[in-house]
Amino acid sequence: MSKRGKSGNLIGSLLFVSLLFNPLLAFAKPKPKPTPPPVSETPLQKAQKELPKDYFVVYAIVDKIARANGLDNKPWRIVVTPNYTVNAFASDTNLLTFEAGLMDQLEGNASALACAIAHEMGHHVKQHLGYGPAKQEQARKEEIEKAERNKIIAEQDAQTQALIGAGVGTGIATVGQQVGGIGGGLLQLGGALFGGASQQKAKNIEAIKAKIEQEAEINYNKRLMEISQSQELEADETGYIYSVTAGFDPNGCIAVMDVLGRMPGAQSEGSSHPAPEKRTQQINALMAKNPPETLKAKGKTSLTAKPTPLRYEIFNYQREGGGTLSGLKVFPITGTTQDDLNRYLN
């Protein structure tokens, strides 16, 4: 027998002896590897899987800003439109609308988008919208009426008296006779001012009335512009504070202004928004007045105390005047009404 044959027999013999003394080895099955416990998804991971990209990005930012700044006591609604315009706006009740053009222009800069989102949230927090555009406009008209009526009448009174002649009026007009114009009644002039005037002077009177209305409209539009610009600057301030408190880069707000500054007509006179250069100057001043490190530390405390992201759901509803609106509702920290009700039912 060859050496190889002897060697094989020897190995076989040893294996037989081993099995003889350890019979369980011949029948034992390999132990299965333990199954690792399933990895649970975080709420944000779940949202990232469920939501379209733009909606997830805006939701995650709104959620963090709300929890960091104590704005999680109310629901927020988000709409992302396909309109390719560089715009975002606040409307209705806690509704934030972002258009595709803005999302595209701020692509790659989450802090810039966070500042833009916080700006729109600020419009709601500061009650710039009142109870809606219609009532806001009415409130503005009332403010203009109070500020402008007496001034305009007083300025025109001397000229009016000279044209109408003696014995017609007694000085400043009393309120009573409505004059057409802005809103069908921004200005009212007393009957004593125009009553008794001779017919030949009617044209002169109409010219004066037209001049008063024209001046009132100029002042009205100017005042509206001033109010709008003041509100935008206030929303810029809240945008900076809210976004930085939530942990985002303060230079994101500067980046937004850089984008807006490249838009056609950005520097035109008479805009409802201040010039981007002026807004940038204010943001730089805010950085010195409200250091980012201080704001971030404050926000970190709030986020640590409330680590769970806010819940959300898709909503659809019929808008007043027609049309359906779809978007994302972000619930307050208490959850849905049913969630809060359960605390009282159990």
Secondary structure, DSSP 4 states (H G I P E B T S, - for coil): --HHHHHHHHHHHHHHHHHHH-THHHHPPPPPPPPPPPPPPPHHHHHHHHS-HHHHHHHHHHHHHHHHHT-TTS-EEEEEE---SS-EEEETTTEEEEEHHHHHHTTT-HHHHHHHHHHHHHHHHTTTTTTSHHHHHHHHHHHHHHHHHHHHHHHHHHHHHHHH-TTS--SSPPS-EE--SGGGTS-EE-HHHHTT--GGGHHHHHHHHHHHHHHHHHHHHHHHHHHHHHHHHHHHHHHHHHHHHTT--THHHHHHHHHHHTSTTTT-TT-SS--HHHHHHHHHHHHHHS-HHHHHHHHHHHHHHS-SPPPEEEEEEEPTTS-EEEEEEE--TT-SHHHHHHHHH-
